[in-house]
Amino acid sequence: MFDRSKKGERALLLQAQPPGQHDPALLEEFAELARSAGAGVVGTLTARLDKPNPRYFIGTGKAEELKAQKQALDADLILVNHTLSPVQERNLEKFTECRVVDRTGLILDIFAQRARSHEGKLQVELAQLKHLSTRLVRGWTHLERQRGGAIGLRGPGETQLEIDRRLLGARVKQLQKRLDKVEVQRAQARRSRERSALPLVALVGYTNAGKSTLFNAMTGAGVYAADQLFATLDPTLRRIDGLECGPIVLADTVGFIRDLPHDLVAAFRSTLAEAREADLLLHVIDASDPERDTRIADVERVLAEIGAADLPQVLVFNKIDRLQSDVPRVERFEQDGPLRAWVSARDGIGIGSLLEAVGQALASERVHQVLQVPATSGRLRARLHELGMVASEQADESGWRIEIDAPRSLIEPLFGMPGGHGAWLKGALLAPTDGATYNHSKDTHY
């Protein structure tokens, strides 16, 4: 092989595109990814690609051109804006005598730099090891085999490559167990939040759309925010009071990007669960981005992949300070379409209107009602307390006067109670009246 450079700071970018297609935004975004990883872009090379070459990914002529440009620019790293097979990566490294990193490896490197929490570090390491497991090659030439010393065991033992694979597999299992434990803890916290009847609102969107800046503007949390890709990886949750729907929990999640590696989506499943389990999604969009429609489609694809495509959304068009024609507002283009809010998180413009829109959207998904529950219906009362639906309770001679305040998502499962209680509850809890009387004549089956 060759002696790899340990610097990896002078990067040459390789962008392959199908014939007849030229999208400068692809190369621009990839260059921003490289800079986010700490590399300096010294040059770029585009290649027309009908189909990937099984040996070098690109054709041999373009590989020669890549090697010549690498030498002319004194680059010590080649970044390829595509996922390479292990064979293609090794062959390209050997041919160009330069370290080669594909898109997946680059994103994993950025995530490794940005992870701060224990869970985030475990998730990144797991994804890195899964990526590395297919790229192991023999690294020791001085020691061909580890040999057994006992009688009858003097034959060839494990190769160093086999030892590496076994150790790597053991580490993957260990990380997976730790992550499963963390996921259980996060699920317990989520269930506790559900019992407290606090709606969860999650910020989602393309990376660098301004989610963390918006999170700070809405909560005053002071979360780290920067004009770079994947500035924030670890989810942050804060409570917001004073809304029409009552208090809520706002969650800032990891940003999405086109062609997000599947290993990362799988590794960050517990982090992305904050979006999947949300009552409302705030889809943050860079209003000044000329590719914003494409970015919206990319985010929708990831939401569908994690099972959050059907959740209610508010589209938040951020960074209107970069546009001279737009003013802060909240509007709905279609009768059944999502609300659209136009804000500037950096300048704090339109944040009040956005919070009002969030409160109104969640208020329609929340039931606030009073039930007169008789003393013979203790099981129903206990069930309401167990689900965290009781806002206040007052005992009288006939039973309890219970004020219900809970999301519809918690109440609706009660509609299917045995003995016909579900039909009564559906009418009583969702009726627009100040009170309802519980029909205890059917309570014997509950």
FIVO-62494 format. One record per residue (C-alpha): x, y, z; residue in one letter. Coordinates in steps of 0.25 Angstrom, whole numbers, padded with zeros to 4 digits, always signed. Layout:
BEGIN
XYZa...
REM end
This chain:
BEGIN
+0000+0000+0000m+0005+0014+0003f+0008+0023+0015d-0004+0031+0018r-0004+0045+0022s-0008+0048+0036k-0012+0062+0033k-0024+0061+0024g-0026+0076+0023e-0024+0079+0009r-0036+0073+0002a-0039+0070-0013l-0053+0068-0016l-0059+0058-0026l-0073+0061-0031q-0079+0050-0040a-0092+0054-0048q-0101+0047-0058p-0099+0051-0073p-0107+0064-0076g-0109+0068-0061q-0101+0079-0054h-0105+0083-0041d-0095+0093-0034p-0103+0092-0021a-0098+0078-0019l-0083+0082-0020l-0086+0094-0012e-0092+0086+0000e-0081+0076-0001f-0071+0086+0000a-0078+0092+0012e-0078+0078+0018l-0063+0077+0016a-0061+0091+0023r-0070+0086+0035s-0061+0074+0037a-0049+0084+0037g-0043+0081+0024a-0038+0092+0014g-0043+0090+0000v-0032+0092-0010v-0039+0088-0022g-0051+0081-0029t-0052+0071-0040l-0066+0067-0047t-0068+0054-0054a-0079+0050-0063r-0083+0036-0059l-0093+0027-0066d-0091+0016-0056k-0081+0014-0045p-0068+0007-0049n-0067-0006-0040p-0052-0004-0039r-0050+0011-0037y-0064+0017-0036f-0060+0026-0047i-0054+0022-0061g-0039+0020-0062t-0037+0032-0070g-0043+0041-0059k-0035+0033-0049a-0023+0038-0056e-0028+0052-0056e-0031+0051-0041l-0017+0046-0038k-0010+0057-0046a-0019+0068-0040q-0016+0062-0026k-0001+0063-0028q-0002+0077-0035a-0010+0083-0023l-0002+0075-0012d-0015+0070-0006a-0014+0059+0005d-0029+0055+0004l-0039+0052-0006i-0053+0053-0003l-0064+0047-0012v-0078+0052-0011n-0084+0038-0012h-0084+0025-0005t-0072+0016-0009l-0071+0001-0007s-0060-0004+0001p-0053-0009-0012v-0055+0004-0019q-0049+0012-0007e-0037+0003-0006r-0034+0002-0021n-0035+0018-0022l-0026+0020-0010e-0015+0010-0016k-0016+0017-0030f-0015+0031-0025t-0006+0028-0013e-0015+0037-0005c-0026+0035+0006r-0040+0034+0001v-0052+0037+0009v-0066+0035+0003d-0079+0043+0007r-0083+0034+0018t-0069+0034+0024g-0069+0049+0024l-0082+0051+0031i-0078+0041+0041l-0066+0049+0044d-0074+0062+0046i-0083+0054+0055f-0071+0049+0063a-0066+0063+0065q-0080+0069+0069r-0085+0058+0079a-0085+0063+0093r-0094+0054+0101s-0091+0040+0105h-0103+0035+0097e-0098+0043+0085g-0084+0038+0086k-0089+0024+0087l-0098+0025+0074q-0086+0031+0066v-0076+0021+0070e-0087+0010+0067l-0089+0016+0053a-0074+0017+0051q-0071+0003+0054l-0082-0003+0045k-0076+0006+0034h-0062+0001+0037l-0066-0014+0038s-0066-0015+0023t-0053-0007+0021r-0044-0015+0029l-0031-0020+0022v-0018-0027+0027r-0010-0016+0034g+0001-0025+0040w+0011-0032+0030t+0021-0035+0041h+0012-0045+0048l+0004-0054+0039e-0003-0062+0049r-0006-0064+0063q-0002-0079+0066r-0007-0088+0077g+0004-0094+0086g-0003-0107+0092a-0001-0120+0086i-0011-0123+0075g-0013-0108+0073l+0000-0104+0066r-0007-0101+0053g-0009-0088+0047p-0018-0079+0056g-0026-0066+0054e-0020-0056+0044t-0019-0042+0049q-0031-0038+0041l-0040-0049+0047e-0036-0044+0061i-0039-0030+0057d-0053-0034+0052r-0056-0042+0065r-0051-0030+0074l-0059-0020+0065l-0072-0029+0066g-0071-0030+0081a-0070-0015+0082r-0082-0014+0074v-0090-0023+0083k-0085-0016+0095q-0089-0002+0089l-0103-0007+0085q-0106-0012+0099k-0102+0001+0105r-0111+0009+0094l-0122-0001+0097d-0121+0003+0112k-0120+0018+0109v-0133+0016+0100e-0140+0010+0111v-0137+0021+0120q-0141+0031+0110r-0154+0024+0107a-0157+0024+0122q-0155+0039+0122a-0164+0040+0110r-0175+0032+0117r-0173+0041+0130s-0175+0054+0121r-0188+0047+0115e-0194+0045+0129r-0191+0059+0132s-0200+0063+0120a-0189+0072+0114l-0190+0072+0099p-0176+0070+0092l-0173+0080+0080v-0160+0076+0072a-0152+0084+0063l-0148+0077+0050v-0142+0082+0037g-0130+0082+0028y-0117+0084+0035t-0113+0098+0036n-0127+0103+0034a-0126+0110+0048g-0133+0101+0057k-0124+0103+0069s-0125+0118+0067t-0140+0117+0067l-0140+0108+0079f-0132+0119+0087n-0141+0130+0082a-0154+0122+0087m-0148+0117+0100t-0136+0126+0103g-0128+0113+0106a-0115+0118+0100g-0112+0105+0092v-0100+0105+0084y-0103+0110+0070a-0094+0113+0058a-0094+0115+0043d-0089+0101+0040q-0095+0087+0036l-0098+0078+0048f-0095+0089+0059a-0104+0082+0068t-0106+0066+0070l-0111+0064+0084d-0126+0066+0086p-0129+0078+0096t-0143+0079+0103l-0148+0092+0110r-0162+0095+0115r-0170+0107+0110i-0181+0113+0118d-0192+0123+0115g-0198+0117+0102l-0212+0116+0099e-0211+0101+0100c-0204+0101+0114g-0189+0098+0116p-0182+0090+0105i-0168+0083+0104v-0160+0088+0092l-0149+0078+0086a-0137+0082+0077d-0133+0070+0069t-0121+0067+0059v-0122+0073+0045g-0125+0065+0033f-0118+0064+0020i-0120+0058+0006r-0114+0044+0005d-0113+0043+0020l-0106+0029+0023p-0115+0018+0027h-0106+0014+0038d-0107+0028+0044l-0122+0028+0044v-0122+0014+0051a-0112+0018+0061a-0119+0031+0064f-0133+0024+0066r-0135+0028+0080s-0131+0043+0077t-0140+0043+0065l-0151+0037+0074a-0153+0051+0080e-0158+0055+0066a-0166+0042+0064r-0173+0043+0077e-0176+0058+0076a-0190+0064+0076d-0186+0075+0067l-0174+0077+0057l-0168+0090+0054l-0162+0088+0041h-0151+0099+0040v-0147+0104+0026i-0137+0113+0021d-0146+0123+0014a-0134+0129+0007s-0129+0116+0001d-0132+0115-0014p-0132+0100-0012e-0142+0100-0001r-0153+0092-0008d-0143+0081-0010t-0139+0082+0004r-0153+0081+0009i-0154+0068+0000a-0142+0062+0007d-0147+0065+0021v-0160+0058+0017e-0153+0046+0012r-0145+0045+0026v-0158+0047+0034l-0165+0036+0026a-0153+0027+0029e-0154+0029+0044i-0169+0028+0044g-0173+0042+0046a-0178+0046+0032a-0193+0047+0037d-0191+0056+0049l-0197+0070+0049p-0187+0081+0044q-0185+0096+0044v-0175+0100+0033l-0166+0111+0039v-0159+0119+0028f-0147+0124+0036n-0136+0135+0032k-0146+0145+0026i-0136+0155+0030d-0128+0151+0017r-0140+0154+0009l-0145+0168+0006q-0159+0165+0002s-0164+0156+0013d-0170+0161+0026v-0173+0152+0038p-0187+0146+0038r-0194+0133+0040v-0203+0128+0029e-0210+0116+0023r-0210+0114+0008f-0220+0103+0008e-0232+0099+0016q-0226+0086+0021d-0211+0090+0019g-0201+0093+0030p-0199+0106+0036l-0187+0114+0030r-0180+0124+0039a-0169+0134+0034w-0159+0138+0044v-0145+0142+0047s-0139+0134+0059a-0126+0142+0059r-0133+0156+0060d-0145+0150+0068g-0155+0155+0058i-0169+0147+0057g-0166+0138+0069i-0178+0143+0077g-0187+0140+0065s-0181+0126+0064l-0183+0123+0078l-0198+0127+0077e-0199+0118+0065a-0193+0106+0073v-0202+0109+0084g-0214+0109+0075q-0210+0097+0067a-0208+0089+0080l-0221+0094+0087a-0229+0088+0076s-0222+0075+0079e-0225+0076+0094r-0238+0073+0102v-0241+0082+0114h-0254+0077+0120q-0261+0074+0134v-0267+0061+0138l-0277+0058+0149q-0272+0044+0153v-0281+0036+0163p-0275+0030+0175a-0278+0016+0170t-0268+0019+0158s-0255+0018+0166g-0248+0010+0155r-0251+0020+0144l-0245+0031+0154r-0233+0023+0156a-0231+0021+0142r-0232+0036+0139l-0221+0039+0150h-0212+0028+0145e-0212+0034+0131l-0209+0048+0136g-0222+0054+0131m-0227+0060+0144v-0224+0075+0145a-0233+0077+0157s-0242+0069+0166e-0253+0073+0176q-0261+0062+0184a-0276+0064+0187d-0287+0055+0192e-0289+0048+0179s-0275+0046+0176g-0264+0054+0169w-0264+0066+0160r-0252+0064+0151i-0246+0074+0142e-0239+0067+0130i-0228+0073+0123d-0220+0064+0113a-0217+0062+0099p-0227+0055+0090r-0216+0044+0087s-0217+0039+0102l-0232+0040+0103i-0236+0033+0090e-0231+0019+0095p-0242+0020+0106l-0253+0021+0095f-0251+0006+0093g-0254+0002+0108m-0263-0010+0110p-0277-0009+0115g-0280+0003+0105g-0273+0013+0113h-0265+0018+0101g-0277+0023+0094a-0281+0031+0106w-0267+0036+0108l-0266+0040+0094k-0278+0049+0094g-0276+0054+0108a-0261+0058+0107l-0261+0063+0093l-0274+0071+0095a-0273+0086+0095p-0279+0088+0109t-0275+0092+0122d-0278+0079+0129g-0283+0065+0127a-0290+0054+0136t-0284+0040+0136y-0295+0029+0133n-0291+0020+0144h-0302+0010+0141s-0292+0003+0131k-0280+0003+0140d-0282-0011+0145t-0273-0016+0133h-0261-0007+0135y
REM end
